[in-house]
Amino acid sequence: MRIAVIGAGIVGVTTAFELAVDGHAVTVFERRASVAEEASFANAGVVAPGYVTPWAMPGMAAKIAGFMLRKHAPVRLSLPITREDIAWLWKWYQSCELPIYTANRARMHRLAFYSHARLKEITDHFLLEYDRSVGYMVLLRAEKDSKLVQPGLQVLRDAGVNFKEITAEEARAIEPAINADMQFLGAIHLPNDEVGNCRQFALLLRNEAQTLGAQFEFNSAIGPLDPASPTSLPVWTLDAQAPVKRQFDAVVICGGVDSAELLRPLGLDIPLAPVYGYSISAPIRESMNAPRSALMDERYKVAIARLGNRVRVAGSAEIGGSLKKKHPAAIQTLYKVLHDWFPGAARIASTGAAVQEWKGARPMLPDGPPVIGATGIPGIWLNLGHGSSGWALSCGCARAVADLMGGHPPEVDIEGLGVERLSLTPR
């Protein structure tokens, strides 16, 4: 088939790759100048399947309310809050009920473990070399943090995840550069999880997809889809006075938050919202003072990762506001957590010139899992709404979508991942 993929973030690139593997003629349209330049650009890079879980969970609403008065809050609301944000929050709140959360958590875990296995297969088969390291540690500052993680640990046990509760001394043996003056209770160590540079992987996989025949057209935006001919794409290029119509047999929408607007003319109202995340990336000052792999500060929900010769610190979940305006407190929290645990790890110039500060719009559905597969509209397929788990879920979702489009049952159970979960049917 002639298939168009809209969006060249990590989800779009992996989708294009898997479709090209199956022999389809694939064309990827991306409004930016390269792959992975938006939500996939500078994320935390952590691939920890057991920790992939819906943000909509019992008790979360109360937790967020408690965060509102904290300077270093892991979740915050920012102005302006739109009507769409409020509608999304209401749907999210309704999804926090235990039965809904339990079902969605199981769906995300299935996808995450399958995706991790597929990521390893691709990396090993093509000998892809990108900044990555094995091992993940969740740092517990005090007894309070340990109590809060216990329900999550039972989830890991039920899923058969290899982990160990360790003391502070054992944590320092694994990560010797942890601040000697930092007093903390202990950690959860997951030796089989990993961290990797998502953008580097996307660039490498684009090359492999191109070798298989996939074409990437950058600086190319897609106009709203036409209900009369949804697979005839209006393509806008730089300086174009009018779009050029391009006809395909099928279209896969992987374009992040803006995909909702693209699909609305077809009668599909996908409840996507941008939940903004932040990161800072800085060169390592001295290797002996830097982390070896990835760690998560459980209290602040901030990850610290070693990515080659750089340290990346990432976290925050911000609802409302805009992509262009960075919340100073969110950035300050990242610096605080880095200084608490690895004060000498990074070269942070007084002017900030050595540090890359980033904010990205993570496309999130209110109940957690992505939506993948057919839409009920001939030729239109979805691979959307991965939220903060896009890197962790991308390879598995892409393979599942390619299987579905080829008429084959996916290797992973995709129950509840279609548009029917969102009670969506084309009008």
Beta strands, then each sheet from edge to edge (+ up, - down):
strand 1: 2-6
strand 2: 25-29
strand 3: 46-47
strand 4: 75-78
strand 5: 132-140
strand 6: 164-167
strand 7: 186-196
strand 8: 215-217
strand 9: 220-222
strand 10: 232-237
strand 11: 244-247
strand 12: 250-253
strand 13: 273-283
strand 14: 294-297
strand 15: 302-307
strand 16: 310-320
strand 17: 356-364
strand 18: 371-374
strand 19: 380-384
sheet 1: 8+ 2+ 1+ 12+ 19+ 18-
sheet 2: 3+ 7- 5+ 14+ 15- 16+ 4+
sheet 3: 3+ 7- 6+
sheet 4: 3+ 7- 5+ 14+ 15- 16+ 13- 17+
sheet 5: 9+ 10- 11+
end
